[in-house]
Amino acid sequence: MSAKLTIIFFILICFEIGLLLVILPWLPHPAWSENYLLYLAADKLHWPWLASIMTSGFFRGAVSGLGLLNIMLGAWEIRQFKKTVRTLQIERRSKGADSDALDAATVSDHRPAGASQSE
């Protein structure tokens, strides 16, 4: 059940980030070009070209393209849902078997019975 929830949350995050990256660069308010922190960083770094690149339409398109890739990743995960869940469950079982083997290989505690475990 936890593997299914993990994949479902991953899919939701992909869609949420994707939609935000597609929509936010093109919203009129707050304007993408009115970013005080961007201009401050460009001024402090002495890179005036940074602000002009970040506010260009090409950069906005690139950010929207990353958003579309996130949405496509979410759609791909929906199509591969059962396979991904099965893979996660198999990995979890194999890691559980590895930790059991490590527990069996640990050195036993030879302290006297009166000694506390937190030492």
Secondary structure as GFF3:
##gff-version 3
##sequence-region A 1 119
A	DSSP	alpha_helix	2	23	.	.	.	ID=ss1
A	DSSP	three_ten_helix	24	26	.	.	.	ID=ss2
A	DSSP	alpha_helix	36	45	.	.	.	ID=ss3
A	DSSP	alpha_helix	48	54	.	.	.	ID=ss4
A	DSSP	alpha_helix	57	79	.	.	.	ID=ss5
A	DSSP	alpha_helix	81	104	.	.	.	ID=ss6
###
